[in-house]
Structures are given as C-alpha cells and as structure tokens.
Amino acid sequence: MTRWINAFARLAVAAAVGLVVVGCASPGTSQAPSAPPPAPTAASSAAPSEAPPRPTPTAATSLAEPPPASLAVDGGDSVTGSLGSFTWADGGSDSPWLPGAPIAVAAGEPLIVTLSTPVAVAEWTAKRVAAGTSDGTGAVPLAGGQGTPISFPAPGAGSWSVQVDVTFGDDLGSAAYYWAVTVQ
C-alpha cells in the first residue's frame, strides 16, 4: 500500500507541474501587462532599516579640542592665546587661571579675538586680573557679548592677565583663552 501512495503522490506532483507548464505556454492566453512600479521618491528611496543620513562633519566638529584663538589690536600682529579650561565633544580639561601669551598694546586700543577655525559663538566675556595672579579672584569684567566679532577695549595701563571665555554655538562646548597683556 505504501508503494501505491508514493506512486500516487509522484503522479499528483507531475500533473501539477504539467499544468503550470501548459498554462504558461498555451497560445491565446495572455495577461495584460502590469504598470511599471512608480519611480522612487526621496522619502521612499531609502530602505526602512537604514539610519537617517548623518550631517557632514564640519571643520569644528573634527577638532579634538576648541580651536586656537588669537588676540590682536586692529591692524597689528596677532598672538595665539593659551588654552585654559574647556569642554569639547566628549571631553574637556580644567586648568587654573593662566598668565597667558604675551602681547603689548596701548591703553584703550580695540582688541580683537579671532578663532583659527570658523566656529559659531553663542556668547563671550572678557575679564582681567593683575599679572601674577594665580586665580580669578577679583577679576574685573572688560566686556561681553553674543556672536562675533569678539572685540573689546584694552584695559588701563599696567600688566594684566586677560581671560576671554567663549561659549560656542551648536552645543560644541566652551573654552577659556588667556593673554599676558602689557598696556602702555
């Protein structure tokens, strides 16, 4: 009986295959051509499992730490400041008040801070302490603002440690820069 069932099963499979072959090859039976699929749109062209495109990194986001900042009087040579405490990307550094990079200016001259890499600036403040001070105790505000340019008048005659605190836009972080400013 098992042989009879196996023979019947083989016959049924052969008949089914034959019907499919005959149906596909029969003259006079045709199907209407189907419409071509719609062209993909920008919204539908990405596979659902793909992650959304990542923004192209900017020069600022590819830096390991905040960009260097330079201080100059209008039309004068610039001096790169000392980088103090900062937060940037997934890291940061904490430092005491620094003496800063030396620069000599005249009293009241406009001082201009320039970042070496274009970075959005949300806000900034400039303050000073007497040269040789090891912390910011007694710091005197010089100026503050939002965005760029970062510019403020030189303090009065004397030797100062000037700190410029910058909070960067786009949640990039913040940084403190220092200069040893001798004002004549």
CYANA upper distance limits for C-alpha pairs under 8 A (distance plus 0.5 A):
  1 MET  CA      5 ILE  CA      6.94
  2 THR  CA      6 ASN  CA      6.72
  3 ARG  CA      7 ALA  CA      6.56
  4 TRP  CA      8 PHE  CA      6.62
  5 ILE  CA      9 ALA  CA      6.60
  6 ASN  CA     10 ARG  CA      6.75
  7 ALA  CA     11 LEU  CA      6.68
  8 PHE  CA     12 ALA  CA      6.70
  9 ALA  CA     13 VAL  CA      6.81
 10 ARG  CA     14 ALA  CA      6.66
 11 LEU  CA     15 ALA  CA      6.63
 12 ALA  CA     16 ALA  CA      6.74
 13 VAL  CA     17 VAL  CA      6.74
 14 ALA  CA     18 GLY  CA      6.58
 15 ALA  CA     19 LEU  CA      6.71
 16 ALA  CA     20 VAL  CA      6.91
 17 VAL  CA     21 VAL  CA      6.78
 18 GLY  CA     22 VAL  CA      6.54
 19 LEU  CA     23 GLY  CA      6.39
 20 VAL  CA     24 CYS  CA      6.73
 21 VAL  CA     25 ALA  CA      6.76
 22 VAL  CA     26 SER  CA      6.26
 40 PRO  CA     44 SER  CA      6.29
 40 PRO  CA     45 SER  CA      5.77
 41 THR  CA     45 SER  CA      6.18
 42 ALA  CA     46 ALA  CA      8.02
 46 ALA  CA     50 GLU  CA      7.15
 57 PRO  CA     61 THR  CA      6.45
 57 PRO  CA     62 SER  CA      7.00
 58 THR  CA     62 SER  CA      6.92
 59 ALA  CA     63 LEU  CA      7.28
 59 ALA  CA    117 THR  CA      7.50
 59 ALA  CA    118 PRO  CA      8.28
 60 ALA  CA     66 PRO  CA      8.26
 60 ALA  CA     67 PRO  CA      7.90
 60 ALA  CA    117 THR  CA      6.99
 60 ALA  CA    118 PRO  CA      7.52
 60 ALA  CA    119 VAL  CA      6.57
 61 THR  CA     89 ALA  CA      8.18
 61 THR  CA    172 LEU  CA      8.09
 63 LEU  CA     67 PRO  CA      7.78
 64 ALA  CA     88 TRP  CA      8.12
 64 ALA  CA     89 ALA  CA      8.18
 65 GLU  CA     87 THR  CA      8.46
 65 GLU  CA     88 TRP  CA      6.28
 65 GLU  CA     89 ALA  CA      8.20
 65 GLU  CA     92 GLY  CA      8.21
 66 PRO  CA     86 PHE  CA      7.98
 66 PRO  CA     88 TRP  CA      6.91
 66 PRO  CA    174 SER  CA      8.16
 66 PRO  CA    175 ALA  CA      7.25
 67 PRO  CA    115 LEU  CA      6.69
 67 PRO  CA    116 SER  CA      6.36
 67 PRO  CA    117 THR  CA      6.35
 68 PRO  CA     80 THR  CA      7.20
 68 PRO  CA     81 GLY  CA      7.61
 68 PRO  CA     83 LEU  CA      7.83
 68 PRO  CA    115 LEU  CA      6.40
 68 PRO  CA    116 SER  CA      6.04
 68 PRO  CA    117 THR  CA      8.22
 69 ALA  CA     80 THR  CA      6.13
 69 ALA  CA     81 GLY  CA      6.25
 69 ALA  CA    113 VAL  CA      6.92
 69 ALA  CA    114 THR  CA      6.00
 69 ALA  CA    115 LEU  CA      4.90
 69 ALA  CA    116 SER  CA      6.52
 69 ALA  CA    177 TYR  CA      7.57
 70 SER  CA     78 SER  CA      6.16
 70 SER  CA     79 VAL  CA      5.59
 70 SER  CA     80 THR  CA      4.57
 70 SER  CA     81 GLY  CA      6.13
 70 SER  CA    113 VAL  CA      5.94
 70 SER  CA    114 THR  CA      5.73
 70 SER  CA    115 LEU  CA      6.94
 70 SER  CA    116 SER  CA      8.01
 71 LEU  CA     78 SER  CA      5.75
 71 LEU  CA     79 VAL  CA      5.80
 71 LEU  CA     80 THR  CA      6.91
 71 LEU  CA     81 GLY  CA      7.42
 71 LEU  CA    111 LEU  CA      7.08
 71 LEU  CA    112 ILE  CA      6.08
 71 LEU  CA    113 VAL  CA      5.05
 71 LEU  CA    114 THR  CA      7.06
 71 LEU  CA    179 TRP  CA      8.37
 72 ALA  CA     76 GLY  CA      6.22
 72 ALA  CA     77 ASP  CA      6.36
 72 ALA  CA     78 SER  CA      4.81
 72 ALA  CA     79 VAL  CA      6.94
 72 ALA  CA    111 LEU  CA      6.15
 72 ALA  CA    112 ILE  CA      5.90
 72 ALA  CA    113 VAL  CA      7.20
 73 VAL  CA     77 ASP  CA      7.89
 73 VAL  CA     78 SER  CA      8.03
 73 VAL  CA    105 VAL  CA      7.63
 73 VAL  CA    109 GLU  CA      7.01
 73 VAL  CA    110 PRO  CA      6.29
 73 VAL  CA    111 LEU  CA      5.21
 73 VAL  CA    112 ILE  CA      6.58
 74 ASP  CA    109 GLU  CA      8.31
 74 ASP  CA    110 PRO  CA      6.88
 74 ASP  CA    111 LEU  CA      7.26
 74 ASP  CA    112 ILE  CA      7.38
 79 VAL  CA    101 ALA  CA      7.52
 79 VAL  CA    102 PRO  CA      8.09
 79 VAL  CA    103 ILE  CA      7.25
 80 THR  CA    101 ALA  CA      7.41
 81 GLY  CA    100 GLY  CA      6.77
 81 GLY  CA    101 ALA  CA      5.88
 81 GLY  CA    177 TYR  CA      6.12
 81 GLY  CA    178 TYR  CA      5.78
 81 GLY  CA    179 TRP  CA      6.02
 82 SER  CA     98 LEU  CA      7.92
 82 SER  CA    100 GLY  CA      5.81
 82 SER  CA    101 ALA  CA      6.48
 82 SER  CA    177 TYR  CA      5.95
 82 SER  CA    178 TYR  CA      5.56
 82 SER  CA    179 TRP  CA      7.23
 83 LEU  CA    175 ALA  CA      7.73
 83 LEU  CA    176 ALA  CA      6.62
 83 LEU  CA    177 TYR  CA      5.29
 83 LEU  CA    178 TYR  CA      7.16
 84 GLY  CA     93 SER  CA      8.02
 84 GLY  CA     94 ASP  CA      7.44
 84 GLY  CA     95 SER  CA      5.94
 84 GLY  CA     96 PRO  CA      7.77
 84 GLY  CA     97 TRP  CA      7.75
 84 GLY  CA     98 LEU  CA      7.33
 84 GLY  CA    175 ALA  CA      7.37
 84 GLY  CA    176 ALA  CA      5.62
 84 GLY  CA    177 TYR  CA      6.27
 84 GLY  CA    178 TYR  CA      7.66
 85 SER  CA     92 GLY  CA      7.80
 85 SER  CA     93 SER  CA      5.67
 85 SER  CA     94 ASP  CA      4.81
 85 SER  CA     95 SER  CA      5.46
 85 SER  CA     96 PRO  CA      8.06
 85 SER  CA    175 ALA  CA      6.41
 85 SER  CA    176 ALA  CA      6.09
 86 PHE  CA     92 GLY  CA      5.70
 86 PHE  CA     93 SER  CA      5.84
 86 PHE  CA     94 ASP  CA      7.07
 86 PHE  CA    173 GLY  CA      7.79
 86 PHE  CA    174 SER  CA      5.94
 86 PHE  CA    175 ALA  CA      4.64
 86 PHE  CA    176 ALA  CA      6.83
 87 THR  CA     91 GLY  CA      6.46
 87 THR  CA     92 GLY  CA      4.62
 87 THR  CA     93 SER  CA      7.13
 87 THR  CA    173 GLY  CA      5.48
 87 THR  CA    174 SER  CA      5.85
 87 THR  CA    175 ALA  CA      7.02
 88 TRP  CA     92 GLY  CA      6.13
 88 TRP  CA    172 LEU  CA      6.48
 88 TRP  CA    173 GLY  CA      5.30
 88 TRP  CA    174 SER  CA      7.28
 89 ALA  CA    172 LEU  CA      6.93
 89 ALA  CA    173 GLY  CA      7.53
 96 PRO  CA    134 SER  CA      7.56
 96 PRO  CA    135 ASP  CA      6.67
 97 TRP  CA    133 THR  CA      8.37
 97 TRP  CA    134 SER  CA      6.26
 97 TRP  CA    135 ASP  CA      5.29
 97 TRP  CA    136 GLY  CA      6.51
 98 LEU  CA    134 SER  CA      7.47
 98 LEU  CA    135 ASP  CA      8.32
 98 LEU  CA    161 SER  CA      7.99
 98 LEU  CA    178 TYR  CA      6.72
 99 PRO  CA    131 ALA  CA      7.29
 99 PRO  CA    132 GLY  CA      7.24
 99 PRO  CA    133 THR  CA      8.19
 99 PRO  CA    134 SER  CA      8.17
 99 PRO  CA    161 SER  CA      5.91
 99 PRO  CA    178 TYR  CA      7.18
 99 PRO  CA    179 TRP  CA      7.08
 99 PRO  CA    180 ALA  CA      6.16
100 GLY  CA    161 SER  CA      6.88
100 GLY  CA    162 VAL  CA      7.95
100 GLY  CA    177 TYR  CA      8.24
100 GLY  CA    178 TYR  CA      4.84
100 GLY  CA    179 TRP  CA      4.23
100 GLY  CA    180 ALA  CA      5.16
101 ALA  CA    178 TYR  CA      7.15
101 ALA  CA    179 TRP  CA      4.97
101 ALA  CA    180 ALA  CA      5.76
101 ALA  CA    181 VAL  CA      8.49
102 PRO  CA    179 TRP  CA      6.37
102 PRO  CA    180 ALA  CA      4.95
102 PRO  CA    181 VAL  CA      6.43
102 PRO  CA    182 THR  CA      8.03
103 ILE  CA    179 TRP  CA      7.50
103 ILE  CA    180 ALA  CA      6.69
103 ILE  CA    181 VAL  CA      5.63
103 ILE  CA    182 THR  CA      6.81
104 ALA  CA    181 VAL  CA      6.27
104 ALA  CA    182 THR  CA      5.18
104 ALA  CA    183 VAL  CA      6.47
104 ALA  CA    184 GLN  CA      8.05
105 VAL  CA    109 GLU  CA      7.47
105 VAL  CA    154 ALA  CA      7.90
105 VAL  CA    181 VAL  CA      7.63
105 VAL  CA    182 THR  CA      6.77
105 VAL  CA    183 VAL  CA      5.57
105 VAL  CA    184 GLN  CA      6.97
106 ALA  CA    154 ALA  CA      7.77
106 ALA  CA    157 ALA  CA      8.28
106 ALA  CA    183 VAL  CA      5.75
106 ALA  CA    184 GLN  CA      5.53
107 ALA  CA    153 PRO  CA      8.45
107 ALA  CA    154 ALA  CA      6.13
107 ALA  CA    155 PRO  CA      6.68
107 ALA  CA    156 GLY  CA      5.79
107 ALA  CA    157 ALA  CA      6.33
107 ALA  CA    183 VAL  CA      6.07
107 ALA  CA    184 GLN  CA      6.50
108 GLY  CA    153 PRO  CA      5.54
108 GLY  CA    154 ALA  CA      5.22
108 GLY  CA    155 PRO  CA      6.82
108 GLY  CA    156 GLY  CA      7.36
109 GLU  CA    153 PRO  CA      5.95
109 GLU  CA    154 ALA  CA      5.83
110 PRO  CA    151 SER  CA      7.06
110 PRO  CA    152 PHE  CA      6.04
110 PRO  CA    153 PRO  CA      4.84
110 PRO  CA    154 ALA  CA      6.57
111 LEU  CA    151 SER  CA      5.96
111 LEU  CA    152 PHE  CA      5.85
111 LEU  CA    153 PRO  CA      6.21
111 LEU  CA    154 ALA  CA      6.57
112 ILE  CA    149 PRO  CA      7.90
112 ILE  CA    150 ILE  CA      6.36
112 ILE  CA    151 SER  CA      4.95
112 ILE  CA    152 PHE  CA      7.30
113 VAL  CA    149 PRO  CA      8.00
113 VAL  CA    150 ILE  CA      5.84
113 VAL  CA    151 SER  CA      6.81
114 THR  CA    149 PRO  CA      8.32
114 THR  CA    150 ILE  CA      7.74
115 LEU  CA    119 VAL  CA      7.87
119 VAL  CA    168 PHE  CA      7.46
119 VAL  CA    169 GLY  CA      7.93
120 ALA  CA    147 GLY  CA      7.61
120 ALA  CA    168 PHE  CA      6.20
120 ALA  CA    169 GLY  CA      5.24
120 ALA  CA    170 ASP  CA      7.50
121 VAL  CA    146 GLN  CA      7.49
121 VAL  CA    147 GLY  CA      5.22
121 VAL  CA    148 THR  CA      6.97
121 VAL  CA    166 VAL  CA      7.44
121 VAL  CA    167 THR  CA      6.66
121 VAL  CA    168 PHE  CA      4.87
121 VAL  CA    169 GLY  CA      5.45
122 ALA  CA    146 GLN  CA      6.02
122 ALA  CA    147 GLY  CA      5.73
122 ALA  CA    166 VAL  CA      8.25
122 ALA  CA    167 THR  CA      6.12
122 ALA  CA    168 PHE  CA      5.71
122 ALA  CA    169 GLY  CA      5.12
123 GLU  CA    144 GLY  CA      7.96
123 GLU  CA    145 GLY  CA      6.09
123 GLU  CA    146 GLN  CA      4.49
123 GLU  CA    147 GLY  CA      6.15
123 GLU  CA    166 VAL  CA      6.61
123 GLU  CA    167 THR  CA      5.84
123 GLU  CA    168 PHE  CA      7.57
124 TRP  CA    144 GLY  CA      5.91
124 TRP  CA    145 GLY  CA      5.97
124 TRP  CA    146 GLN  CA      6.69
124 TRP  CA    147 GLY  CA      8.13
124 TRP  CA    150 ILE  CA      7.83
124 TRP  CA    164 VAL  CA      7.40
124 TRP  CA    165 ASP  CA      5.93
124 TRP  CA    166 VAL  CA      4.94
124 TRP  CA    167 THR  CA      6.58
125 THR  CA    141 PRO  CA      8.09
125 THR  CA    142 LEU  CA      8.18
125 THR  CA    143 ALA  CA      6.35
125 THR  CA    144 GLY  CA      4.54
125 THR  CA    145 GLY  CA      7.07
125 THR  CA    164 VAL  CA      6.16
125 THR  CA    165 ASP  CA      5.76
125 THR  CA    166 VAL  CA      7.29
126 ALA  CA    141 PRO  CA      6.60
126 ALA  CA    142 LEU  CA      5.80
126 ALA  CA    143 ALA  CA      5.78
126 ALA  CA    144 GLY  CA      6.52
126 ALA  CA    152 PHE  CA      8.31
126 ALA  CA    162 VAL  CA      7.51
126 ALA  CA    163 GLN  CA      6.15
126 ALA  CA    164 VAL  CA      4.86
126 ALA  CA    165 ASP  CA      6.89
127 LYS  CA    139 ALA  CA      6.53
127 LYS  CA    140 VAL  CA      5.79
127 LYS  CA    141 PRO  CA      4.68
127 LYS  CA    142 LEU  CA      5.41
127 LYS  CA    143 ALA  CA      7.57
127 LYS  CA    162 VAL  CA      6.25
127 LYS  CA    163 GLN  CA      5.93
127 LYS  CA    164 VAL  CA      7.13
128 ARG  CA    139 ALA  CA      5.85
128 ARG  CA    140 VAL  CA      5.83
128 ARG  CA    141 PRO  CA      7.08
128 ARG  CA    142 LEU  CA      7.49
128 ARG  CA    160 TRP  CA      6.68
128 ARG  CA    161 SER  CA      6.05
128 ARG  CA    162 VAL  CA      4.84
128 ARG  CA    163 GLN  CA      6.60
129 VAL  CA    133 THR  CA      7.06
129 VAL  CA    136 GLY  CA      7.27
129 VAL  CA    137 THR  CA      8.36
129 VAL  CA    138 GLY  CA      7.27
129 VAL  CA    139 ALA  CA      5.43
129 VAL  CA    140 VAL  CA      6.99
129 VAL  CA    160 TRP  CA      6.22
129 VAL  CA    161 SER  CA      5.92
129 VAL  CA    162 VAL  CA      7.16
130 ALA  CA    159 SER  CA      6.84
130 ALA  CA    160 TRP  CA      5.18
130 ALA  CA    161 SER  CA      6.59
131 ALA  CA    159 SER  CA      5.86
131 ALA  CA    160 TRP  CA      4.94
131 ALA  CA    161 SER  CA      5.59
131 ALA  CA    180 ALA  CA      7.56
132 GLY  CA    161 SER  CA      8.15
133 THR  CA    161 SER  CA      8.28
142 LEU  CA    152 PHE  CA      7.55
142 LEU  CA    153 PRO  CA      8.06
142 LEU  CA    155 PRO  CA      7.71
143 ALA  CA    152 PHE  CA      6.48
145 GLY  CA    150 ILE  CA      7.97
154 ALA  CA    183 VAL  CA      7.86
155 PRO  CA    183 VAL  CA      7.62
156 GLY  CA    183 VAL  CA      7.05
157 ALA  CA    182 THR  CA      8.03
157 ALA  CA    183 VAL  CA      5.16
157 ALA  CA    184 GLN  CA      5.67
158 GLY  CA    182 THR  CA      6.45
158 GLY  CA    183 VAL  CA      5.73
158 GLY  CA    184 GLN  CA      7.24
159 SER  CA    180 ALA  CA      7.71
159 SER  CA    181 VAL  CA      6.40
159 SER  CA    182 THR  CA      5.00
159 SER  CA    183 VAL  CA      6.76
160 TRP  CA    180 ALA  CA      6.28
160 TRP  CA    181 VAL  CA      5.63
160 TRP  CA    182 THR  CA      6.78
160 TRP  CA    183 VAL  CA      8.37
161 SER  CA    178 TYR  CA      7.25
161 SER  CA    179 TRP  CA      6.26
161 SER  CA    180 ALA  CA      5.14
161 SER  CA    181 VAL  CA      6.55
162 VAL  CA    178 TYR  CA      6.03
162 VAL  CA    179 TRP  CA      5.75
162 VAL  CA    180 ALA  CA      6.87
162 VAL  CA    181 VAL  CA      7.14
163 GLN  CA    176 ALA  CA      6.96
163 GLN  CA    177 TYR  CA      6.06
163 GLN  CA    178 TYR  CA      5.10
163 GLN  CA    179 TRP  CA      7.24
164 VAL  CA    176 ALA  CA      6.16
164 VAL  CA    177 TYR  CA      5.72
164 VAL  CA    178 TYR  CA      7.00
165 ASP  CA    174 SER  CA      7.83
165 ASP  CA    175 ALA  CA      6.30
165 ASP  CA    176 ALA  CA      4.87
165 ASP  CA    177 TYR  CA      6.93
166 VAL  CA    174 SER  CA      5.98
166 VAL  CA    175 ALA  CA      5.87
166 VAL  CA    176 ALA  CA      6.83
167 THR  CA    173 GLY  CA      6.69
167 THR  CA    174 SER  CA      4.78
167 THR  CA    175 ALA  CA      7.18
168 PHE  CA    172 LEU  CA      6.09
168 PHE  CA    173 GLY  CA      6.06
168 PHE  CA    174 SER  CA      6.08
169 GLY  CA    173 GLY  CA      8.19
